[in-house]
Amino acid sequence: MEQVMATPWPRAAPGQPRVFKLVLLGSGSVGKSSLALRYVKNDFRSILPTVGCAFFTKVVDLGSSSLKLEIWDTAGQEKYHSVCHLYFRGANAALLVYDITRKDSFHKAQQWLADLEKELCPGEVVVMLVGNKTDLDQEREVTFQEGKEFAESKRLLFMEASAKLDFQVSELFTAVAGELLRREVQEGQSQRAPTSSPTRPAQCCAH
Ligand SMILES: Nc1nc2c(ncn2[C@@H]2O[C@H](COP(=O)(O)OP(=O)(O)OP(=O)(O)O)[C@@H](O)[C@H]2O)c(=O)[nH]1
C-alpha cells in the first residue's frame, strides 16, 4: 500500500472523470484500511497499522456518470491524531468508521465529526457514519439503532458493513459517490438560477 505524507489537491485532466477527495477517519483497528482494500482491490488480509496516511484511487461508475475517488486512509492510532486534520483539508467526503464491537470507537467517531465540523462548513462535505465488522454481530456493543439515530441527529448518511465478508462495502462508497454527484448537480442548478443567492460565502470556516 502506498504511504504518503503530502496533501496535493487532485486535478481532473480534460475528458477525465471529476476527482473527489474522500478521507477515512476513525480509531485504530476499526477496519478503515480493510474497507479501502476491499473496495479498491476486492481483497481482505492482515494489514499492519497505517502510518501517516495511505492512498488509493478508484473510478466509480454511476451509470450515466462517473467520478474518480481519491481515498485517503488515515492512521487511527492515537499518536497520529494530531496530524490527521491535515488530511481532511480539502476533502469532499468523509467516512467516519467505527467497529460495532467497540463502543469506544463509536464515541471516537463522534469526536471526529466534531473535529471535522471545526475545519469544514456544514453541508460542504458528504459524511457517512460506517459501523464495520457486522460479521462479529455476537460481540456487538453498538446497536444498529444507536448508529442510525446518531447519524440522523447529525444529518449523516449511515451504513453498517463488513470488510471481511464484503458486506455493503461497494454499496457504501457508491452511496457517497452518488450523493457527491447529486450535490454537485444541485449546486450547479442553484448557481444558474438568476434569482438565487450564492450557496456559500466566498470565505468559509477555517479556509
Ligand atoms: N472480523 C472482522 N475483522 C475486520 C474487519 N475489517 C477489518 N478487520 C480486522 O481488524 C483489524 C484492523 O483492520 P485495519 O483495516 O488495519 O484497521 P484500521 O482502522 O485501518 O487501523 P489503523 O491503521 O490502525 O488505523 C485487522 O486485523 C483486520 O483484519 C471486518 O469487517 N470483520
The ligand as a Tripos MOL2 file, in Angstrom:
@<TRIPOS>MOLECULE
LIG
   32    34     1     0     0
SMALL
NO_CHARGES

@<TRIPOS>ATOM
      1 N1        -13.9450   -9.6450   11.7510 N.pl3     1 LIG1
      2 C1        -13.5820   -8.5730   11.0340 C.ar      1 LIG1
      3 N2        -12.3380   -8.0650   11.1490 N.ar      1 LIG1
      4 C2        -12.0270   -6.9720   10.4030 C.ar      1 LIG1
      5 C3        -12.9460   -6.3460    9.5210 C.ar      1 LIG1
      6 N3        -12.3330   -5.2880    8.9690 N.ar      1 LIG1
      7 C4        -11.0880   -5.2560    9.4610 C.ar      1 LIG1
      8 N4        -10.8850   -6.2710   10.3200 N.ar      1 LIG1
      9 C5         -9.6760   -6.5770   11.0770 C.3       1 LIG1
     10 O1         -9.4400   -5.5400   12.0140 O.3       1 LIG1
     11 C6         -8.0540   -5.3000   12.1560 C.3       1 LIG1
     12 C7         -7.7350   -3.8450   11.8430 C.3       1 LIG1
     13 O2         -8.0380   -3.5990   10.4770 O.3       1 LIG1
     14 P1         -7.4350   -2.3540    9.6970 P.3       1 LIG1
     15 O3         -8.0920   -2.3050    8.3790 O.co2     1 LIG1
     16 O4         -5.9320   -2.3840    9.7300 O.co2     1 LIG1
     17 O5         -7.9280   -1.1640   10.6360 O.3       1 LIG1
     18 P2         -7.5790    0.3910   10.5370 P.3       1 LIG1
     19 O6         -8.7800    1.1120   11.0270 O.co2     1 LIG1
     20 O7         -7.1020    0.7290    9.1760 O.co2     1 LIG1
     21 O8         -6.3880    0.5040   11.5910 O.3       1 LIG1
     22 P3         -5.2630    1.6830   11.7180 P.3       1 LIG1
     23 O9         -4.4090    1.5930   10.5040 O.co2     1 LIG1
     24 O10        -4.5270    1.3560   12.9690 O.co2     1 LIG1
     25 O11        -5.9790    2.9790   11.8090 O.co2     1 LIG1
     26 C8         -7.3280   -6.2720   11.2020 C.3       1 LIG1
     27 O12        -6.9650   -7.4090   11.9440 O.3       1 LIG1
     28 C9         -8.4330   -6.6230   10.2000 C.3       1 LIG1
     29 O13        -8.2340   -7.9130    9.6300 O.3       1 LIG1
     30 C10       -14.2650   -6.9170    9.4150 C.ar      1 LIG1
     31 O14       -15.1500   -6.4610    8.6780 O.2       1 LIG1
     32 N5        -14.5290   -8.0170   10.2140 N.ar      1 LIG1
@<TRIPOS>BOND
     1     1     2 1
     2     2     3 ar
     3     2    32 ar
     4     3     4 ar
     5     4     5 ar
     6     4     8 ar
     7     5     6 ar
     8     5    30 ar
     9     6     7 ar
    10     7     8 ar
    11     8     9 1
    12     9    10 1
    13     9    28 1
    14    10    11 1
    15    11    12 1
    16    11    26 1
    17    12    13 1
    18    13    14 1
    19    14    15 2
    20    14    16 1
    21    14    17 1
    22    17    18 1
    23    18    19 2
    24    18    20 1
    25    18    21 1
    26    21    22 1
    27    22    23 2
    28    22    24 1
    29    22    25 1
    30    26    27 1
    31    26    28 1
    32    28    29 1
    33    30    31 2
    34    30    32 ar
@<TRIPOS>SUBSTRUCTURE
     1 LIG1         1 GROUP 0 **** ****
